[in-house]
Amino acid sequence: MTKIALFASGSGSNVQAIAEAVEAGTVPAEIVLLVCDKPDAYVLERAEKLGIPTFAFKPKEYESKEAFETDIVSRLRAAGAEYVFLAGYMRLIGPTLLNAYRNRIVNIHPSLLPAFPGKDAIGQAFEAGVKISGVTVHFVDEGMDTGPIIDQECVRIHSGMTRDDVQTAIQKIEHTLYPNVIKNLLNGNREEQN
Ligand code: GAR
């Protein structure tokens, strides 16, 4: 069973979806740690209910990004984590983490990258008036949402949909796409997803 860590900053609906897929036996993994940079985030309550060990920290309490990422890496290693899956972790990954987990950090982003990288991708797409948006799962590199794409799925934005409607449609897809990508990645059949 592959040991994985999840990183999140917010509500944690993707963490919940991944944990349920692990529980159901469809994702062959053990979630050994949830890392959260916002100690009051709802994802921590979910993790407690799900029985997932957590590490919550305040970036401002460290002297640098290198310092908190060094702490994270030592906790990941202590937990035996082999992969890191970002699930709404709203912070750019720095060289300390990237070097420790090279090609083993994956992110989910709520747009069809390379369109609408960065914050509030759903709002950006909504404001731009695009008729198709979607979800991207990709490996993390030094850039902002720039790493190699593993899989994507699209969402049609119909006229009359509100921003919240778009968010609901996108998150619904995230909750099946992300566990599926993780399953395939851990099973070593990345190319069979298409
Ligand atoms: C998700 O929609 C995820 O794609 C997005 O944050 C949301 C977290 O929701 N991530 C990014 O925007 C990363 N750039 P959740 O906390 O309910 O899983």
Boltz pocket constraint, residues with backbone or C-beta under 6 A from the ligand:
constraints:
  - pocket:
      binder: B
      contacts: [[A, 8], [A, 9], [A, 10], [A, 11], [A, 12], [A, 13], [A, 14], [A, 15], [A, 87], [A, 88], [A, 89], [A, 90], [A, 108], [A, 109], [A, 110], [A, 118], [A, 119], [A, 120], [A, 121], [A, 171], [A, 174]]
      max_distance: 6.0
